[in-house]
Amino acid sequence: MTATASSRVRLYLGTEKGTYVATTDLRRRKWLVTGPFQPGSAVFHVAPDPRTPGDVYALANSGFWGPSIFRSRDYGRKWSEVATPGFPPPGKRKAPKEFGKFPPEAIRALWHLEPGREDEPKTLFLGADPHRLYRSDDRGASWEENQGIALHPTRPKWAPGGGGPCLHTILLDPERPSRMYVGLSAAGTFRTDDSGETWKPVNHGVAVNFLPETRPEVGQCVHHVALDPSDSRVAYRQDHNGIYLSEDSMEHWTRVGQPLTTDFGFVVATSPSLPGGAVFAPLSPPEVTRTMPGQRFQLYWFDRKKRSFRPMVRSSAFIGEFGNHREGLAIDRLEPAGIYYGSTGGQVIYTPDAGRSWSAIPFQFPKIHSVSVSVPGG
């Protein structure tokens, strides 16, 4: 790959109609948009692999063919299909006899792909519907289901969230090689300390207003979770029932979002270039519009030490109804930090300077499911 290609900043957008790639230089002002790739499929997540710059994975969900995983080896210019758990090998899948009709045991949708650790360069983790976790140790050529999740003793109590029974969040603890976390809707967050053999529910303190028991062991509808880059014991959680903070590896959660007009939402993001907190995008309550209050685009920075929020957009020029899905926010690791927001209306709004100025990419995308960013070196 040329030096020019490897020195670019790229946004990878999973949309209702395929994958798009938006490319810019380090100033992050002018963008070139390419795509769609996997056209016509709902792509829930596009994941660049920082261990192998240029490698990118897309999770495509087709109502006709079912879910498929695609990989690019050249920053998203060309794509080829890799294996999908439970489906025939690439190129040998037959069309269903009826639209959208698949075996009851089949995966219904692919939600999240997480590259493994630096010392496991071929390892990938995959979250799917219904409530499944898979691991590959050959870059997606084969997959093995995690039995600790599949046979979890609390599984009969798990329920589908609004998007189905999905495993949508996978977090690897960078300081503890045997520890990782998953988030499931609507079951909550779970932690393993033995590389996935066993999983402990870690939802203590998170309220549930849609169940008879308001603080159960499992059943929370977690929307997204992010670890603090400076201390992986610290986690920020956007739940159906508010914004929460944990400072003890998710053993206990404290609701911190009450000072906001609303602390309902779907996204949360962190980055080493913005230490000490997290970015949230609060939305009006679920029984209202699930869009940003006041018909204005706004993100909030949560300062962990001060336990306070501040708006990041001083005077929003973006007026209207802005909603998003759980993977619709990303932050790069450049200085100053770039923050990128993708809406269900197809807009990408971003700042190249940690919130001092905001712009929109001048391209109308389909409904955006996910936003991921890669920078030079990964």
RODO-2510 file (C-alpha; in nm, 4 decimals, decimal comma):
residues 378
     n   res          X          Y          Z
     1     m     0,0000     0,0000     0,0000
     2     t     0,1349     0,3420    -0,0904
     3     a     0,2456     0,5953     0,1685
     4     t    -0,0356     0,8236     0,0524
     5     a    -0,2999     0,5585     0,1182
     6     s    -0,1629     0,4692     0,4613
     7     s    -0,1425     0,8347     0,5760
     8     r    -0,5142     0,9033     0,5380
     9     v    -0,7923     0,9350     0,7928
    10     r    -1,0932     0,7215     0,7043
    11     l    -1,4476     0,6978     0,8279
    12     y    -1,6179     0,3645     0,7683
    13     l    -1,9946     0,3982     0,7691
    14     g    -2,2327     0,1057     0,8001
    15     t    -2,5660     0,2111     0,6532
    16     e    -2,9045     0,0672     0,5653
    17     k    -2,7900     0,0362     0,2036
    18     g    -2,4290    -0,0781     0,2374
    19     t    -2,0834     0,0385     0,3429
    20     y    -1,9396     0,3807     0,2613
    21     v    -1,5837     0,5057     0,3093
    22     a    -1,5086     0,8759     0,3618
    23     t    -1,1405     0,9633     0,3253
    24     t    -0,9528     1,2796     0,4222
    25     d    -0,6060     1,4012     0,5220
    26     l    -0,4826     1,4849     0,8714
    27     r    -0,6467     1,8282     0,8600
    28     r    -0,9857     1,6523     0,8318
    29     r    -1,1528     1,9241     0,6256
    30     k    -1,2185     1,7860     0,2754
    31     w    -1,3613     1,4407     0,2177
    32     l    -1,3824     1,1891    -0,0654
    33     v    -1,6754     0,9468    -0,0353
    34     t    -1,6742     0,6033    -0,2025
    35     g    -1,9370     0,3292    -0,1980
    36     p    -2,1744     0,1732    -0,1484
    37     f    -2,0090    -0,1614    -0,0956
    38     q    -2,2320    -0,4584    -0,0079
    39     p    -2,5088    -0,2516    -0,1757
    40     g    -2,8618    -0,3128    -0,0590
    41     s    -2,7617    -0,4809     0,2676
    42     a    -2,8073    -0,3280     0,6101
    43     v    -2,4504    -0,3044     0,7400
    44     f    -2,4679    -0,2822     1,1184
    45     h    -2,0933    -0,2457     1,1813
    46     v    -1,7738    -0,1759     0,9878
    47     a    -1,4551    -0,2428     1,1849
    48     p    -1,1017    -0,1459     1,0798
    49     d    -0,8365    -0,3711     1,2316
    50     p    -0,5619    -0,1510     1,3857
    51     r    -0,3257    -0,4506     1,4126
    52     t    -0,3138    -0,4850     1,0332
    53     p    -0,3560    -0,1415     0,8724
    54     g    -0,5727    -0,1749     0,5647
    55     d    -0,7806    -0,4662     0,6943
    56     v    -1,1480    -0,3780     0,7427
    57     y    -1,4504    -0,5992     0,8195
    58     a    -1,8153    -0,5274     0,7341
    59     l    -2,1179    -0,7039     0,8817
    60     a    -2,3855    -0,7121     0,6123
    61     n    -2,7419    -0,8233     0,6836
    62     s    -2,9514    -0,9040     0,3773
    63     g    -3,3210    -0,9794     0,4010
    64     f    -3,2790    -1,2179     0,1090
    65     w    -2,9392    -1,3859     0,1566
    66     g    -2,9107    -1,3504     0,5330
    67     p    -2,6041    -1,2192     0,7221
    68     s    -2,2560    -1,2170     0,5655
    69     i    -1,9103    -1,0983     0,6706
    70     f    -1,6876    -0,9157     0,4238
    71     r    -1,3210    -0,8202     0,4500
    72     s    -1,1124    -0,5625     0,2689
    73     r    -0,7312    -0,5771     0,2664
    74     d    -0,6871    -0,2302     0,1091
    75     y    -0,8708     0,0204     0,3323
    76     g    -1,2125    -0,0548     0,1847
    77     r    -1,1451    -0,0328    -0,1888
    78     k    -1,2106    -0,4002    -0,2658
    79     w    -1,4049    -0,6532    -0,0597
    80     s    -1,4357    -1,0306    -0,0443
    81     e    -1,6610    -1,2517     0,1652
    82     v    -1,5235    -1,4574     0,4541
    83     a    -1,7013    -1,7242     0,6568
    84     t    -2,0233    -1,6551     0,8453
    85     p    -2,1024    -1,8854     1,1412
    86     g    -2,3687    -2,1418     1,0577
    87     f    -2,3878    -2,0624     0,6858
    88     p    -2,2329    -2,2328     0,3810
    89     p    -1,8871    -2,1184     0,2679
    90     p    -1,8606    -1,8022     0,0566
    91     g    -1,9951    -1,8595    -0,2939
    92     k    -2,1942    -2,1723    -0,2009
    93     r    -2,4922    -2,0175    -0,0284
    94     k    -2,8271    -2,0830    -0,1950
    95     a    -3,1110    -1,8352    -0,2004
    96     p    -3,3927    -1,9176     0,0425
    97     k    -3,7195    -2,0471    -0,0977
    98     e    -3,9008    -1,7631     0,0740
    99     f    -3,7758    -1,4104     0,1327
   100     g    -3,6142    -1,3819     0,4750
   101     k    -3,6904    -1,7436     0,5699
   102     f    -3,3940    -1,9166     0,7352
   103     p    -3,3603    -2,2133     0,9720
   104     p    -3,4781    -2,1246     1,3233
   105     e    -3,1321    -2,1962     1,4664
   106     a    -2,9569    -1,9655     1,2179
   107     i    -2,8029    -1,6313     1,3020
   108     r    -3,0563    -1,3601     1,2235
   109     a    -2,8225    -1,0599     1,2221
   110     l    -2,4571    -0,9668     1,2766
   111     w    -2,4071    -0,6758     1,5158
   112     h    -2,0465    -0,6149     1,6156
   113     l    -1,6962    -0,7304     1,5226
   114     e    -1,4047    -0,6673     1,7572
   115     p    -1,0405    -0,7284     1,6565
   116     g    -0,8451    -0,9309     1,9107
   117     r    -0,5379    -0,8360     2,1091
   118     e    -0,2028    -0,7313     1,9661
   119     d    -0,0409    -1,0665     2,0499
   120     e    -0,3244    -1,2535     1,8700
   121     p    -0,3102    -1,0910     1,5261
   122     k    -0,5549    -1,3329     1,3628
   123     t    -0,8189    -1,3318     1,6384
   124     l    -1,1625    -1,1727     1,5919
   125     f    -1,4727    -1,1647     1,8109
   126     l    -1,8238    -1,1465     1,6696
   127     g    -2,1540    -1,0538     1,8322
   128     a    -2,4791    -1,1721     1,6765
   129     d    -2,8532    -1,2168     1,7099
   130     p    -2,9800    -1,4192     1,8926
   131     h    -2,7489    -1,3411     2,1883
   132     r    -2,4416    -1,5151     2,0467
   133     l    -2,0673    -1,4612     2,0754
   134     y    -1,8147    -1,6156     1,8367
   135     r    -1,4369    -1,6261     1,8113
   136     s    -1,2168    -1,6743     1,5067
   137     d    -0,8416    -1,7374     1,5207
   138     d    -0,7865    -1,7298     1,1437
   139     r    -0,9161    -1,3847     1,0431
   140     g    -1,2695    -1,5061     0,9838
   141     a    -1,2041    -1,8254     0,7880
   142     s    -1,3790    -2,0226     1,0654
   143     w    -1,5699    -1,9447     1,3839
   144     e    -1,6389    -2,1115     1,7194
   145     e    -1,9327    -2,0160     1,9395
   146     n    -1,8615    -1,9202     2,2995
   147     q    -2,0345    -2,1785     2,5165
   148     g    -2,0147    -1,9673     2,8311
   149     i    -2,2630    -1,7249     2,6745
   150     a    -2,4622    -1,9895     2,4870
   151     l    -2,5254    -2,1945     2,8025
   152     h    -2,5321    -1,9162     3,0612
   153     p    -2,7568    -2,0097     3,3557
   154     t    -2,9425    -1,6767     3,3392
   155     r    -3,0151    -1,7093     2,9664
   156     p    -3,3833    -1,8019     3,0167
   157     k    -3,4278    -1,4548     3,1703
   158     w    -3,2807    -1,2725     2,8697
   159     a    -3,5228    -1,0917     2,6412
   160     p    -3,4910    -0,9181     2,3054
   161     g    -3,4364    -0,5437     2,2972
   162     g    -3,5974    -0,3131     2,0443
   163     g    -3,3476    -0,4281     1,7818
   164     g    -3,3827    -0,7956     1,8696
   165     p    -3,1869    -1,0309     2,0984
   166     c    -2,8474    -0,8924     2,0054
   167     l    -2,4967    -0,9121     2,1454
   168     h    -2,3809    -0,5670     2,0370
   169     t    -2,0847    -0,4661     2,2549
   170     i    -1,7514    -0,6473     2,2968
   171     l    -1,4762    -0,4874     2,5064
   172     l    -1,1291    -0,6342     2,5658
   173     d    -0,9580    -0,5187     2,8837
   174     p    -0,6199    -0,3830     2,7641
   175     e    -0,4585    -0,4350     3,1054
   176     r    -0,5895    -0,7830     3,1897
   177     p    -0,5496    -1,0385     2,9093
   178     s    -0,8092    -1,2821     3,0453
   179     r    -1,0783    -1,0202     3,0980
   180     m    -1,3399    -0,9004     2,8529
   181     y    -1,6945    -0,7675     2,8617
   182     v    -2,0040    -0,8048     2,6468
   183     g    -2,3285    -0,6109     2,6309
   184     l    -2,6573    -0,7760     2,5355
   185     s    -3,0059    -0,6366     2,4823
   186     a    -3,1999    -0,6942     2,6885
   187     a    -2,9832    -0,8873     2,9303
   188     g    -2,7184    -0,6384     3,0450
   189     t    -2,3412    -0,6464     3,0760
   190     f    -2,1323    -0,9549     3,1537
   191     r    -1,7628    -0,9955     3,2433
   192     t    -1,5271    -1,2875     3,2025
   193     d    -1,1982    -1,3192     3,3912
   194     d    -1,1018    -1,6542     3,2396
   195     s    -1,0949    -1,5768     2,8661
   196     g    -1,4606    -1,6573     2,8095
   197     e    -1,5028    -1,9823     3,0013
   198     t    -1,7425    -1,8274     3,2509
   199     w    -1,9335    -1,4981     3,2559
   200     k    -2,0541    -1,2939     3,5523
   201     p    -2,3509    -1,0534     3,5212
   202     v    -2,2267    -0,7051     3,6170
   203     n    -2,5339    -0,4835     3,6346
   204     h    -2,5565    -0,3938     4,0042
   205     g    -2,7118    -0,0500     4,0432
   206     v    -2,8646    -0,0239     3,6953
   207     a    -3,2399     0,0299     3,7135
   208     v    -3,5007    -0,1275     3,4871
   209     n    -3,8359     0,0501     3,4559
   210     f    -3,9958    -0,2029     3,2227
   211     l    -3,9774    -0,5116     3,4477
   212     p    -4,1612    -0,5975     3,7708
   213     e    -3,8249    -0,6215     3,9490
   214     t    -3,6608    -0,2813     3,9077
   215     r    -3,3016    -0,3864     3,9917
   216     p    -3,2594    -0,7454     3,8708
   217     e    -2,9355    -0,9364     3,8222
   218     v    -2,9985    -0,9471     3,4457
   219     g    -3,2552    -0,7968     3,2109
   220     q    -3,1161    -0,4463     3,1692
   221     c    -3,1354    -0,3016     2,8190
   222     v    -2,7794    -0,1745     2,7872
   223     h    -2,7335     0,0310     2,4709
   224     h    -2,3574     0,0828     2,4615
   225     v    -2,0519     0,0810     2,6913
   226     a    -1,7011     0,2277     2,6618
   227     l    -1,3901     0,1787     2,8766
   228     d    -1,1779     0,4679     2,9974
   229     p    -0,8504     0,4567     2,7976
   230     s    -0,6445     0,5629     3,1001
   231     d    -0,7961     0,3126     3,3461
   232     s    -0,9802     0,0077     3,2160
   233     r    -1,1514    -0,0421     3,5521
   234     v    -1,3579     0,2649     3,4664
   235     a    -1,6541     0,2219     3,2312
   236     y    -1,9179     0,4566     3,0924
   237     r    -2,2595     0,3118     3,0129
   238     q    -2,5504     0,4385     2,8080
   239     d    -2,8471     0,2345     2,9182
   240     h    -3,2140     0,2461     2,8293
   241     n    -3,2637     0,3778     3,1808
   242     g    -2,9948     0,6434     3,1883
   243     i    -2,6219     0,7188     3,1878
   244     y    -2,4086     0,5250     3,4378
   245     l    -2,0482     0,5186     3,5605
   246     s    -1,8521     0,2281     3,7093
   247     e    -1,5075     0,2574     3,8653
   248     d    -1,4614    -0,1031     3,9748
   249     s    -1,4680    -0,3135     3,6561
   250     m    -1,8484    -0,2926     3,6315
   251     e    -1,9072    -0,4483     3,9746
   252     h    -2,1195    -0,1467     4,0704
   253     w    -2,2856     0,1235     3,8641
   254     t    -2,3888     0,4754     3,9652
   255     r    -2,6333     0,6792     3,7624
   256     v    -2,4719     1,0139     3,6750
   257     g    -2,7005     1,1428     3,4002
   258     q    -2,9756     1,3016     3,6099
   259     p    -2,8415     1,6613     3,5719
   260     l    -2,9229     1,6424     3,2008
   261     t    -3,2672     1,7223     3,0644
   262     t    -3,2733     1,3604     2,9471
   263     d    -3,0162     1,0844     2,9877
   264     f    -3,1790     0,8388     2,7509
   265     g    -2,9682     0,7612     2,4434
   266     f    -2,7767     0,4996     2,2510
   267     v    -2,4121     0,6032     2,2111
   268     v    -2,1040     0,6643     2,4222
   269     a    -1,7431     0,6965     2,3061
   270     t    -1,3979     0,7438     2,4581
   271     s    -1,0479     0,7990     2,3183
   272     p    -0,6888     0,8334     2,4452
   273     s    -0,6867     1,1804     2,2889
   274     l    -0,9716     1,2864     2,5218
   275     p    -0,8727     1,1465     2,8620
   276     g    -1,0798     1,1729     3,1760
   277     g    -1,4298     1,1241     3,0460
   278     a    -1,6643     1,0251     2,7670
   279     v    -1,8881     1,1734     2,4990
   280     f    -2,2635     1,1103     2,5017
   281     a    -2,5523     1,2043     2,2724
   282     p    -2,8679     1,2295     2,4873
   283     l    -3,2012     1,1843     2,3124
   284     s    -3,5578     1,2624     2,4116
   285     p    -3,7221     0,9797     2,6094
   286     p    -3,8208     0,6603     2,4280
   287     e    -4,1902     0,7351     2,4545
   288     v    -4,1349     1,0662     2,2670
   289     t    -3,9219     1,1074     1,9496
   290     r    -3,5834     0,9528     2,0433
   291     t    -3,4157     1,2536     1,8826
   292     m    -3,2009     1,5319     2,0276
   293     p    -3,3921     1,7754     2,2491
   294     g    -3,4792     2,1177     2,1127
   295     q    -3,4330     2,0120     1,7502
   296     r    -3,0642     2,1016     1,7753
   297     f    -2,7561     1,8855     1,7258
   298     q    -2,5681     1,8550     2,0548
   299     l    -2,3140     1,6233     2,2162
   300     y    -2,2076     1,6291     2,5812
   301     w    -1,8716     1,5740     2,7447
   302     f    -1,8864     1,3956     3,0802
   303     d    -1,5986     1,4881     3,3131
   304     r    -1,5413     1,1927     3,5403
   305     k    -1,3642     1,3802     3,8223
   306     k    -1,6143     1,6661     3,8313
   307     r    -1,9121     1,4354     3,7743
   308     s    -2,0499     1,6976     3,5392
   309     f    -2,1609     1,7390     3,1784
   310     r    -2,0926     2,0252     2,9398
   311     p    -2,2343     2,0814     2,5908
   312     m    -1,9708     2,0444     2,3170
   313     v    -2,1489     2,2469     2,0474
   314     r    -2,1589     2,6131     2,1509
   315     s    -2,4056     2,7415     1,8934
   316     s    -2,5474     2,4661     1,6795
   317     a    -2,5971     2,5462     1,3140
   318     f    -2,7510     2,2016     1,2718
   319     i    -3,1259     2,2307     1,3185
   320     g    -3,3782     1,9497     1,2957
   321     e    -3,4397     1,6017     1,4285
   322     f    -3,1206     1,4059     1,4990
   323     g    -3,1345     1,0426     1,6059
   324     n    -2,8708     0,7708     1,6032
   325     h    -2,8022     0,4026     1,6563
   326     r    -2,5707     0,2549     1,9178
   327     e    -2,2545     0,2522     1,6990
   328     g    -2,3178     0,5995     1,5577
   329     l    -2,0350     0,7858     1,7387
   330     a    -1,6575     0,7544     1,7045
   331     i    -1,3508     0,9464     1,8234
   332     d    -1,0081     0,9248     1,6635
   333     r    -0,6800     0,9255     1,8580
   334     l    -0,5244     1,2268     1,6858
   335     e    -0,4335     1,5548     1,8543
   336     p    -0,6636     1,7422     1,8592
   337     a    -0,9286     1,4734     1,8635
   338     g    -1,1741     1,4268     1,5812
   339     i    -1,5278     1,3353     1,6858
   340     y    -1,7670     1,1876     1,4277
   341     y    -2,1434     1,1470     1,4618
   342     g    -2,3643     0,9585     1,2152
   343     s    -2,7409     1,0092     1,2243
   344     t    -3,0305     0,7894     1,1245
   345     g    -3,1155     1,0698     0,8824
   346     g    -2,7912     1,0065     0,6938
   347     q    -2,5845     1,3053     0,8086
   348     v    -2,2247     1,2891     0,9310
   349     i    -2,1408     1,5805     1,1610
   350     y    -1,7880     1,6081     1,2936
   351     t    -1,5267     1,8222     1,4614
   352     p    -1,1564     1,8024     1,3672
   353     d    -1,0505     1,9981     1,6755
   354     a    -1,2096     1,8413     1,9838
   355     g    -1,5259     2,0496     1,9600
   356     r    -1,4015     2,3984     1,8773
   357     s    -1,5643     2,3858     1,5329
   358     w    -1,8229     2,1597     1,3696
   359     s    -1,8958     2,0723     1,0079
   360     a    -2,0939     1,8200     0,8061
   361     i    -1,9625     1,5956     0,5315
   362     p    -2,1448     1,7224     0,2205
   363     f    -2,2970     1,3878     0,1283
   364     q    -2,6432     1,2484     0,2011
   365     f    -2,5961     0,8914     0,3216
   366     p    -2,8677     0,6320     0,3828
   367     k    -2,9647     0,5686     0,7455
   368     i    -2,6377     0,5269     0,9350
   369     h    -2,5994     0,2296     1,1691
   370     s    -2,2321     0,2657     1,2624
   371     v    -1,9354     0,5010     1,2427
   372     s    -1,5759     0,3800     1,2799
   373     v    -1,2525     0,5694     1,2198
   374     s    -0,8987     0,4708     1,1285
   375     v    -0,5961     0,6974     1,1355
   376     p    -0,2390     0,6533     1,0095
   377     g    -0,0802     0,3541     1,1752
   378     g    -0,4026     0,1629     1,2268
***
